[in-house]
C-alpha cells in the first residue's frame, strides 16, 4: 500500500510477466503505474505527474523505449522527468549508448530487487 509521499513511477513494459514482477517488486515503496505500450504511456503522462519513468527498450511495437523517451523529452512540461532504461541489452557499451540517448540510468534484465531499487533511487531527484 503506497502513501501519497511515495515517488510516482510510470513503467512501460510489454511483457505481462515482467509487468507483474515490477508491480510486485515495487509495491509499497513506490506508487507504480505499469502500462504495456507507448500509447498508454503517453496517455498517462498527459494526465498524471510522475517522478520517474522505467522504460523497456525493446517494446513489441514500432516505437520502443528510446523513441518513447525522445517523444517525452520533446514535450516541454515533461522533458525533465528522470528515465531509467530497462533492458536485456547488456553488452559492453550499451549502458553508455542509452545514457547518450537521454536516459538518466540503466538497469539490465534480469535484475534483482535491490539493483532495481538502487537504480531508481539513484535516478530520483534529491529531496
C-alpha positions as CSV (number, residue, x, y, z in Angstrom):
1,X,0.0,0.0,0.0
2,X,1.6,3.2,-1.1
3,X,1.3,6.6,0.5
4,X,0.9,10.0,-1.1
5,X,4.5,10.7,-0.2
6,X,5.8,7.7,-2.3
7,X,7.5,8.6,-5.5
8,X,5.2,8.1,-8.6
9,X,6.7,5.8,-11.2
10,X,5.4,5.1,-14.7
11,X,6.7,1.8,-16.1
12,X,6.3,0.9,-19.7
13,X,6.7,-2.9,-20.2
14,X,5.1,-5.1,-22.9
15,X,5.9,-8.4,-21.3
16,X,3.0,-9.4,-18.9
17,X,5.2,-11.4,-16.6
18,X,7.7,-8.6,-16.2
19,X,4.8,-6.1,-15.6
20,X,3.6,-8.3,-12.8
21,X,7.2,-8.6,-11.4
22,X,7.6,-4.9,-11.5
23,X,4.3,-4.2,-9.7
24,X,5.1,-6.9,-7.1
25,X,8.7,-5.8,-6.6
26,X,8.0,-2.0,-6.3
27,X,4.6,-2.0,-4.5
28,X,4.6,-0.5,-1.1
29,X,7.7,1.5,-1.7
30,X,6.6,3.4,-4.7
31,X,3.3,4.5,-6.3
32,X,3.7,2.5,-9.5
33,X,1.6,2.6,-12.7
34,X,2.6,-0.1,-15.2
35,X,1.4,0.1,-18.8
36,X,2.0,-2.2,-21.8
37,X,2.7,0.2,-24.6
38,X,3.7,3.6,-25.9
39,X,0.2,4.9,-26.5
40,X,-1.0,4.1,-22.9
41,X,2.3,5.7,-21.6
42,X,1.7,8.9,-23.5
43,X,-2.0,9.0,-22.3
44,X,-0.9,8.6,-18.6
45,X,1.9,11.2,-18.9
46,X,-0.6,13.7,-20.4
47,X,-3.0,13.3,-17.5
48,X,-0.7,12.5,-14.5
49,X,2.5,13.6,-13.0
50,X,5.3,11.1,-12.4
51,X,8.7,11.4,-10.6
52,X,10.4,8.7,-12.7
53,X,10.0,6.6,-15.8
54,X,11.0,3.0,-16.2
55,X,11.1,2.3,-19.9
56,X,11.6,-1.1,-21.5
57,X,13.8,-0.6,-24.5
58,X,12.6,-3.5,-26.7
59,X,8.8,-3.0,-26.8
60,X,7.0,-5.2,-29.2
61,X,5.8,-2.4,-31.4
62,X,7.2,0.0,-33.9
63,X,8.4,2.5,-31.3
64,X,10.5,1.3,-28.4
65,X,11.7,2.8,-25.2
66,X,14.3,5.1,-26.9
67,X,11.7,6.6,-29.3
68,X,9.3,7.0,-26.4
69,X,11.9,8.8,-24.4
70,X,12.6,11.2,-27.3
71,X,8.9,11.9,-27.6
72,X,8.7,12.6,-23.9
73,X,11.8,14.8,-23.9
74,X,10.3,16.9,-26.8
75,X,7.4,17.9,-24.6
76,X,8.2,21.0,-22.6
77,X,6.1,20.2,-19.4
78,X,7.5,16.7,-19.1
79,X,11.0,16.9,-20.5
80,X,12.8,16.7,-17.2
81,X,11.3,13.5,-15.7
82,X,14.2,11.1,-14.9
83,X,14.1,8.0,-17.0
84,X,15.7,4.5,-16.5
85,X,16.3,2.2,-19.4
86,X,15.2,-1.3,-18.5
87,X,16.6,-3.8,-21.0
88,X,18.1,-7.1,-21.8
89,X,20.8,-5.3,-23.9
90,X,23.8,-5.9,-21.6
91,X,26.8,-5.8,-23.9
92,X,29.8,-3.6,-23.2
93,X,28.9,0.0,-24.2
94,X,25.1,-0.5,-24.1
95,X,24.8,1.5,-20.8
96,X,26.7,4.4,-22.3
97,X,24.6,4.3,-25.5
98,X,21.4,4.6,-23.5
99,X,22.8,7.4,-21.4
100,X,23.7,9.2,-24.6
101,X,20.1,8.7,-25.9
102,X,18.9,10.7,-22.9
103,X,18.3,8.1,-20.1
104,X,19.5,9.0,-16.6
105,X,20.1,5.4,-15.5
106,X,20.2,1.9,-16.9
107,X,19.3,-1.5,-15.4
108,X,19.8,-4.8,-17.2
109,X,17.4,-7.7,-17.3
110,X,17.3,-9.9,-15.4
111,X,17.6,-7.6,-12.4
112,X,17.4,-8.1,-8.7
113,X,15.0,-6.1,-6.5
114,X,18.0,-4.4,-4.8
115,X,19.6,-3.5,-8.1
116,X,16.3,-2.1,-9.4
117,X,15.6,-0.1,-6.3
118,X,19.2,1.2,-6.1
119,X,18.9,2.4,-9.7
120,X,15.5,4.1,-9.1
121,X,16.9,5.8,-6.0
122,X,20.0,7.0,-7.9
123,X,17.8,8.5,-10.7
124,X,15.1,10.1,-8.5
125,X,15.7,13.8,-7.8
126,X,17.0,14.5,-4.3
127,X,14.7,15.9,-1.8
